[in-house]
Amino acid sequence: CRAPSQWIAGLPVWSVAMPDGIEKRRFARTEISAAVQYRVANDEAVHDGWLGNISAGGILLWAEDELPVGTTLYLRLSIEELGDTTMEVTAIIVRLDARRQNGRFGYGCRFDAIYSGPPVTAG
């Protein structure tokens, strides 16, 4: 794997040349499988999810809970593939993936903030 071309908010970013009309996203995505803990804003319950991909702008979250677009989530990401990185982020669900994976809903989430709080763990 080649070195990232830059780092944004502590995440590696690779520059990828895409043919016109193929990719409209601002940031390239990295396919990745990693466990995620999350909680919905204004709810103390912590849930387990699965990371499908990540970019400097957001993630694809697979979760058993059905959540509406616009929901704010607090997430703890522990990603061995990115140098054993652990991050806490606030993200907003911006789209629901049409497909389901192992009974889980797929959510496109945009990072709102990357920081060390509020705590994701319960109690």
N, C-alpha and C positions, 0 to 999 in steps of 0.2 A: 504494500500500500504506500503510495507516495505521501509526502508531507503535506499538510494543509497549506493553502495559499494565504490564509489569514485566520485570525481568531476573533470571534464576535461574542461578547458576553460569556467568555470562558468556553465557548464551543468551537471546535475546528470547522472551518469552512473551506471547501474545495471549489475552485472555479471550474465549471463544466461548460463546454461549448455545445449548445443545442441548436438543431436546425430550426429555422423560422416556423412559427405556428405550432410547435410541439409542446414546449414548456413555458408556462406563463408565470410561474412562481418567482418571487424575489430571491429566494435562497434555495440552493441545491439540498436535496434530502439524502440522508444516509439510512438505508434499511438496517434495522437493528432489532434485536429481541432482548428485552430486559424487563424485569419486574418493576412495578411502579406502585407506590402507595399514594392514595389521593383522598381528599375529603372535599365535599361540596361546601361552598361559603355558607356561613350561618348554620352549619351542622357539625357536630363533634365526631360523628362516626367516621372511622377510617376504613377505606375499602382497598382491596388489591386489584390491580389492573396489569396490563401488559403493554409495553411500548412496541409499536410497529415500525415507526421511523422517526427521525429527528432532523431538524434543520435549525439554523440560527433564529428562525422565526416562530417555530412551534413543533408540535409532535402529532403523531397519530396514536391515540390511546384506544386500546381495546378494553372494555369493561362490561361486567354482567348487568350493571344498572342501566336502565333506560333514562336518559337525561335530555332535557331540551337544549336546543341551540340557544346561546346566550348565557348559559350557566357558567359561573365562575368557580374554578377548581384550584385548590392548593395541592401541589404534587411534590413528592420526594422521588427524585430519579437517581438510581444507583446503577451506573453503567460501566461495567468492566471493560468493554470494548473501547471506551474513550479514556483509558488510563485510570480505571477504577475511580471515576468521578462520581461524587454525590452532590446533587444540586437540589435546592428547593425553589419552586417557581409558582407564580400565580399565572393561570392560563384561562382563556375563555373559549368555550366550545363555539366554533364558527360554522361547522358543518357536521352532518351525520353521514357516515359512509353507507352506501346502499347495500353493501354485502355484510354478512355476519360471519364471524370466525369462531369456531368452537363454542357457539352459543353466546358469544360476546358481541356487543355493539361497537362499531368503530366511530371514533370522534376525531375530527380535525380540530386541533386546539392551537390557538395563537398565544404565544407568550405575552403576558402583560407586564410581568416583573420577574427578575431573577435575583434571589436574595436568600437570606438565612432564616426567615420567619414569615408568617406565624408557624409554629410547629405543626407538623402533619400528624405526629403520633398522638394517640389518645391518652388522656389522663395526665 
